[in-house]
Amino acid sequence: MTEPVAAQQAFRSALVIEGAESLAAIEDEVRAFAGPLGYDRFVLFSASATKDEVVERIYWVEGAWFGDGENVDAETYVRRCPVTRHILEAREPFFWTKAVAKEGELYKIVRQPRGQGIHGLQIPVFGPLGLEGAMSLGGQRIDTSRQARLALGLIATTAFFQAHRLLEAAVEAVGPLSDREREVLAWTAAGRRQIEIAATLGLSERTVENHLRRIRKRLGVATTAQAIRVAIRNGEIAG
């Protein structure tokens, strides 16, 4: 793929992604662009540089990341991928490589991946809040040229923000929380522990946890902290 063609194709793909109306459509376009460059493993996630758990929410994970012919689930990826935390130190896309040694799998951040094993490109995405997300792409024979790296940076950034917009729209489409759910979440936002909320509202601690679990599911978020932010934005509870 020559440099002019890469730029033109990346721009066209970015336009398609920006107009996508579903996460599946975003995934299809990323595959179509990245596949010819040798990438067949993908992870797209939101991230935070201010929390112990870097990955906040995984939008998409696909491919045999561990080279064993099995698709990896999101939880396994988060638990086993040491490359992820490097985005806290990065300001631009970086390559990584994974080799199998006697002591097990060995990940390295490199300038240019070489040799056998799974190689990849991690692309941090920045917004008004600083680090907001990232996309990681991997494969065994990947294009590591400068034009491919820049093109994939555009694709990944566009994919992240469009996936984020689709998620936000889905959250806003959810009906209002029940009065009890708002009470539980409001007390949680005020810093009360579950045992204290249970005593205040005359509920069991298990019931409080069940309410929080349903709230997270209804709002389409992974953590209670995210649920609080969404509920404040939607006017469900006071900020």
ABEGO torsion letter per residue (X at the ends): XBAAAAAAAAAAAAAAAAABABAAAAAAAAAAAAAAAGBABBBBBBBBAABABABABBABBBEBAAGAGBBBBAAAAAAABAAAAAAAABABBBBBBBBBBAAEBBBBBBABBBEBEBBBBBBBBBBAAEBABBBBBBBABBBABAAAAAAAAAAAAAAAAAAAAAAAAAAAABBBBBAAAAAAAAAAAAGBBAAAAAAAAGBBAAAAAAAAAAAAAAAGBABAAAAAAAAAAAGABBX
